[in-house]
């Protein structure tokens, strides 16, 4: 089992940047694919990005390509989401998740963090 804790959210102006972190517990963190999801008020949760356990494969939703970068440091049991050129529509609660199946599919993830709020002002 993996426990996940996100950090790094906050309030930023449009065009600004934030880096989210997600630290996992347990010695098996490095065996899990990791994903970032978000959920805005009144909307369904959607996948933002994912990275395979060995860092070879990444996935990005079209709406963040070129702006967000996912990375991981298995020695630190941490996955990151660097978010640049933020837009007001990026405002949401961001969640990290761990799984051992598909990177680009919510049901591919089994463990979820509590989320961190990102608010982008115009």
Phi and psi in degrees as a GROMACS rama.xvg file:
@    title "Ramachandran Plot"
@    xaxis  label "Phi"
@    yaxis  label "Psi"
@TYPE xy
-124.78  131.91  UNK-2
-106.694  137.253  UNK-3
-124.682  138.057  UNK-4
-132.56  119.026  UNK-5
-89.7215  154.662  UNK-6
-154.495  167.364  UNK-7
103.676  -4.43255  UNK-8
-70.729  171.325  UNK-9
164.337  -165.453  UNK-10
-104.942  130.372  UNK-11
-142.811  151.573  UNK-12
-79.8967  155.079  UNK-13
-54.7794  137.234  UNK-14
91.4869  -10.91  UNK-15
-83.5888  -174.418  UNK-16
-132.587  153.08  UNK-17
-144.019  152.372  UNK-18
-122.485  118.494  UNK-19
-90.6036  145.449  UNK-20
-124.654  151.112  UNK-21
-139.864  114.364  UNK-22
-101.791  132.604  UNK-23
-108.501  150.62  UNK-24
-97.6249  161.572  UNK-25
95.3823  153.5  UNK-26
-79.2079  -7.8094  UNK-27
-98.7319  7.86238  UNK-28
-51.6695  -42.6553  UNK-29
-68.3176  -9.05405  UNK-30
-94.3554  -2.78919  UNK-31
-104.065  138.831  UNK-32
-68.076  148.103  UNK-33
-124.77  141.398  UNK-34
-132.079  156.489  UNK-35
-116.758  132.491  UNK-36
-125.981  166.898  UNK-37
-146.405  155.306  UNK-38
-141.655  119.722  UNK-39
-93.3296  157.464  UNK-40
-56.0828  130.688  UNK-41
76.9014  4.25445  UNK-42
-120.528  162.216  UNK-43
-78.1659  156.403  UNK-44
-65.9513  140.328  UNK-45
-135.604  149.679  UNK-46
-77.9869  142.237  UNK-47
-106.811  -50.343  UNK-48
-161.306  160.022  UNK-49
-148.114  156.102  UNK-50
-141.546  135.876  UNK-51
-71.7854  165.782  UNK-52
-59.9367  -31.4908  UNK-53
-100.496  9.04375  UNK-54
68.5793  5.53408  UNK-55
-74.7752  -36.6333  UNK-56
-116.412  135.654  UNK-57
-127.804  157.752  UNK-58
-135.385  140.261  UNK-59
-134.219  138.025  UNK-60
-67.6948  149.91  UNK-61
-56.5548  -35.311  UNK-62
-75.0429  -4.24063  UNK-63
-120.874  -3.68921  UNK-64
-58.5597  131.751  UNK-65
86.8292  -10.7989  UNK-66
-115.679  -36.7914  UNK-67
-110.458  148.576  UNK-68
-135.218  128.132  UNK-69
-101.245  140.878  UNK-70
-150.395  168.671  UNK-71
-148.464  153.246  UNK-72
-127.777  99.283  UNK-73
-67.5871  -26.3624  UNK-74
-66.3228  -27.3888  UNK-75
-103.023  2.89273  UNK-76
53.5852  41.6989  UNK-77
-134.121  140.386  UNK-78
-119.406  146.412  UNK-79
-123.264  155.318  UNK-80
-134.391  105.622  UNK-81
-85.836  121.78  UNK-82
-117.474  116.427  UNK-83
-115.794  164.458  UNK-84
49.96  48.0806  UNK-85
-65.9152  145.783  UNK-86
-119.801  155.628  UNK-87
-54.5464  -32.7047  UNK-88
-72.5661  -5.87865  UNK-89
-82.6741  -5.07322  UNK-90
-61.8528  124.237  UNK-91
-177.821  170.562  UNK-92
-87.4819  127.892  UNK-93
-104.072  132.729  UNK-94
-120.858  142.646  UNK-95
-102.904  157.03  UNK-96
-148.212  154.311  UNK-97
-123.929  139.69  UNK-98
-160.055  175.825  UNK-99
-128.509  23.3776  UNK-100
-125.113  -137.325  UNK-101
-64.1032  142.731  UNK-102
-75.6713  -32.7699  UNK-103
-101.465  19.5939  UNK-104
-139.645  123.184  UNK-105
-51.4914  -47.6155  UNK-106
-63.7951  -7.03314  UNK-107
-77.9969  -2.30988  UNK-108
-115.476  139.483  UNK-109
-110.595  -25.1588  UNK-110
-125.549  139.5  UNK-111
-131.966  145.737  UNK-112
-84.531  -178.639  UNK-113
-85.8872  -16.0034  UNK-114
98.2109  155.569  UNK-115
-137.639  136.361  UNK-116
-81.2824  132.479  UNK-117
-119.734  124.256  UNK-118
-124.792  125.098  UNK-119
-113.401  118.222  UNK-120
-92.6384  149.275  UNK-121
